[in-house]
Amino acid sequence: MNESIIRRDQDGLTTLILNRPDKLNALNVTIFEELDRHIGELENQTDTVGCVVLRGAGRCFSAGHDLKDIGAGEALPRPNFQAHVIERLANLPQPVVTAVHSHCYTGALELALAGDIILASSNAKFADTHAKWALTPVWGISQRLPRRVGKSKAMEMMLTARTYSAEQALKMGLCNEVCSEAEFDTFVEAFCTEMLTNSWFSLRANKKLLRDTDGLSLETGLAHEIYYGEGRGPDMADRISQFGKK
């Protein structure tokens, strides 16, 4: 039986691949069950995994929540299961990079927004179509999208159900960078490799610091950084020593 999520590991980079290419990686319960299992493993692998990439196999990242599953009624392991998995992905200690090519619609966008960084192929297309199907979001888009692009643009996306190009997504701050379709795989790998040359301690600590202070006032956030930041990492002395030898 084919795996709905494929995991690949190389030099500290773990890639999780949505693997329903014949269904445009439409998100069903099985995908979330497998994703949850992988996340559980990654939470305890900070010594060997420094960065996690989420992407899709085949023609696109994902066309979104499988509408046939919604119509048939889904048997969830527990209430609000998918939302909990997405939150768990977002809260991984390692940085999470979402690599989006072609379709990234609605539920898929909610999943993509769990990434700390979103990289987009030039053929990427983003949309929130909940309103088209008389649905409201339950996987986090009403909270993560405005924090990414601002309330006004999030409102526009959610009320119009328009599709936005990669360049439009870049302009509004939805994605961090855009690369040509032909060079996208190499670009994603190079981006993550550059990140992994830095201290993995700092990658995790900086992510946690930004997460813990999100929404705080400037005064409270500064106090948190000063008094609750993790400070020096175990590899600091060696890195400074190596710099001094150059």
Residue pairs with C-beta under 8 A, 6 or more apart in sequence:
2 19
3 19
3 34
4 18
4 19
4 20
4 28
4 30
4 31
4 34
5 16
5 17
5 18
5 19
5 31
5 34
5 35
5 38
6 16
6 17
6 19
6 57
7 14
7 15
7 16
7 17
7 38
8 14
8 15
8 17
9 15
9 48
9 49
11 193
11 196
12 48
12 49
12 50
12 51
12 196
12 200
13 49
13 50
13 51
13 52
13 53
13 189
13 192
13 193
13 196
14 42
14 45
14 49
14 51
14 52
14 53
15 52
15 53
15 54
15 55
16 35
16 38
16 52
16 53
16 54
16 55
17 55
17 56
17 57
18 25
18 27
18 31
18 54
18 55
18 56
18 57
18 61
18 62
19 25
19 57
20 26
20 28
20 31
20 57
21 56
21 57
21 58
21 59
22 58
23 63
23 66
24 58
24 59
24 60
24 62
24 63
24 103
25 31
25 56
25 57
25 58
25 60
25 61
25 62
25 63
25 108
26 62
26 63
26 64
26 65
26 66
26 67
26 68
26 69
27 62
27 64
27 65
27 66
27 82
27 107
27 108
27 111
28 66
28 69
28 74
29 69
29 74
29 75
29 76
29 77
29 81
29 82
32 81
32 82
32 85
33 77
35 85
35 89
36 85
36 88
39 85
39 88
39 89
39 92
42 49
42 52
42 92
42 94
43 88
43 92
43 93
46 93
46 94
46 200
46 204
49 94
50 94
50 95
50 195
50 196
50 200
50 203
51 94
51 95
51 96
51 97
51 192
51 195
51 196
51 203
52 92
52 94
52 95
52 96
52 97
53 96
53 97
53 98
53 99
53 188
53 192
54 89
54 96
54 97
54 98
54 99
54 111
54 112
54 114
54 115
55 61
55 98
55 99
55 100
55 101
55 188
56 62
56 100
56 101
59 102
59 103
60 101
60 102
60 103
60 104
61 98
61 99
61 100
61 101
61 102
61 103
61 104
61 108
61 112
61 124
62 103
62 104
62 105
62 107
62 108
62 111
63 103
63 105
63 108
64 103
64 105
64 106
64 107
64 108
64 109
64 129
65 106
65 107
65 108
67 133
76 82
78 84
80 138
82 107
82 138
82 139
83 138
83 139
83 140
86 110
86 111
86 114
86 139
86 140
87 114
87 140
89 96
89 111
89 114
90 96
90 113
90 114
90 115
90 144
91 211
93 204
93 207
93 208
94 200
94 203
94 204
94 207
95 116
95 117
95 195
95 203
95 204
95 207
96 114
96 115
96 116
96 117
97 115
97 116
97 117
97 118
97 119
97 188
97 191
97 192
98 111
98 112
98 113
98 114
98 115
98 117
98 118
98 119
99 119
99 121
99 184
99 188
100 112
100 118
100 119
100 120
100 121
100 124
100 126
100 175
101 120
101 121
101 123
101 124
101 181
101 184
102 121
102 123
102 124
102 125
103 125
104 112
104 124
104 125
104 126
104 127
105 125
105 126
105 127
105 128
105 129
105 163
106 127
106 128
106 129
106 130
106 141
107 139
109 126
109 127
109 128
109 141
109 145
110 137
110 139
110 140
110 141
110 144
111 139
112 118
113 140
113 141
113 144
113 145
113 148
114 140
114 144
116 207
117 176
117 191
118 169
118 174
118 175
118 176
119 175
119 176
119 177
119 178
119 179
119 184
119 187
119 188
119 191
120 166
120 169
120 170
120 175
120 177
120 178
120 179
121 166
121 178
121 179
121 180
121 181
121 184
122 166
122 167
122 178
122 179
122 180
122 181
122 184
123 166
123 181
124 165
124 166
124 169
124 175
124 178
125 163
125 164
125 165
125 166
126 157
126 163
126 164
126 166
126 169
126 174
126 175
127 157
127 161
127 162
127 163
127 164
128 137
128 141
128 145
128 157
128 158
128 161
129 161
130 136
130 137
130 141
130 158
130 161
131 158
131 159
131 160
131 161
132 161
136 142
137 158
141 158
142 154
142 158
145 154
145 157
145 158
146 153
146 154
146 155
147 214
148 154
148 173
148 174
149 157
149 172
149 173
149 174
150 172
150 173
153 172
156 162
157 164
164 172
164 174
166 175
166 178
167 178
169 175
169 178
170 176
170 177
170 178
177 187
177 191
179 187
179 188
195 203
196 203
199 233
199 235
199 236
199 239
201 230
201 233
201 234
201 235
202 233
205 229
205 230
205 233
208 230
209 224
209 225
209 229
209 230
212 224
212 228
213 220
213 221
213 224
213 225
216 224
